[in-house]
């Protein structure tokens, strides 16, 4: 989803959304969109943004990972 789509969805100007994105990136010491996407997809980013994980919490992830490894044996 791009800045134009986000601005339209939130009924804000493109400049406002762009400024808010740049402010957030500065606070997180992120210097590029690629770094931003990597952070969002990281465990830390998912936790701080309260995004659901494919595997849930760490215990669930370890269980799912173990099952996958066992199924490939």
PyMOL commands that set and color helices and strands:
alter all, ss='L'
color gray80, all
select helices_A, chain A and resi 3-10+14-27+33-41+43-48+58-71
alter helices_A, ss='H'
color red, helices_A
deselect
rebuild
show_as cartoon
